[in-house]
Amino acid sequence: MIRLIEIFVATIIVAVLAVLFGITLPSHRHVEKVKVYSAPVRQIYDVLDGFRTYPSWPAPLRAYDTKVRFDFSGPENGSGAKLDWTGSAEGKLGHGAFTVIPDPVQDKQVRWAIDNQWKGSGKTFTYDLVPDENGKTVKVTLGYDVDYGWDLIGRYSGLYVGGEPATMIQLHLDDLEKYLTTIPHVDYKDVAFEVKDLPARPILYVSTTAKRTLDDVADATDKALVSIGAEIKKNKLGQTGPRITVTTNWGDENYEFDVAIPVDKTDGVTPSDPVKVGTTYAGKALVTSFTGSPAQLPLTRLLLKAYAMTHGYAFDDSGTGPGRMYDEITTTDANAAADNQSFTVTLPITIQQ
């Protein structure tokens, strides 16, 4: 009997000591890691300010469950953008969510609220972005914060915040780097983009190839326009828009492309070779414009691709089918210098729902 009383008293003492020690433990925990990226800060910010790209990362959550499912809700990016995940029955990931916390700071900070099985409340990931002085690299600090309040078991779990939370931080930093390496290394922060719904328009077009020089491309374009112009005149068609150049392949030496002219109709029109009838792309597209030299067109195409990739817009880069990128010359001044022409450049996209 005395032995039982001694065991009971010892248990009470251990429990009291455990409670007292738990009370002395911090009610808030923070852990962080740092990684330096060779990418424009706007690209990094845009990737983190929403979750449409997240399934295209190697995906940190797949390290825990290769069959995890992702679902989006809220806006595409910015405050309230949300990613829900659901793990498979055989996995250990369970259900959870990341949500962009209101008021992200452009190119400086993005915070994600975390809803998962980890102990505590107010769980957040905070990405702090600091470009170096020359703008070539960006230091990203990813910190995890959690509050335990008076949850003593939670406070004890805080002793292991350097375990799974720290591992998750490192996975996010590493996978972010891997995804950024797939994006063209161009800075689009001073370029305006717009997502539009475009209707199909009837066109006459010629497929052609030229050396990758302005003169050769211009010569091939002029020849194609002569052929198209003859068919427009022969069939008494009306031109309804500016010249369109559809990119098929921007090769190392040669440029393969279509030259097209929108017309009022193509029904009943059977043009002579090399002219063909067709329609422009119909659907969602990412659009930008610029004024300058045609030599800027390849860079503008890269800017569109980079912006699409940081926002999770899918596009067809195969050079076949209706999803090819195209540009329209919108200069109205016939006397405009060659380096002062205006263009609208369009990239057909698919937005994940």
Secondary structure, 3 states (H helix, E strand, C coil): CHHHHHHHHHHHHHHHHHHHHHHHCCCEEEEEEEEEECCCHHHHHHHHCECCCHHHCCCHHHHCCCCCEEEEECCCECCCCEEEEECCCCCCCCEEEEEECCCCECCCEEEEEEECCCCCEEEEEEEEEEECCCCCCEEEEEEEEEECCCCHHHHHHHHHCCCHHHHHHHHHHHHHHHHHCCCCCCCCCCCCCEEEEECCCEEEEEEEEEECCHHHHHHHHHHHHHHHHHHHHHCCCCECCCCEEEEEEECCCEEEEEEEEEECCCCCCCCCCCCEEEECCCEEEEEEEEEECHHHHHHHHHHHHHHHHHCCEECCCCCCCCCCCEEEECCCCCCCCCCCEEEEEEEECEECC
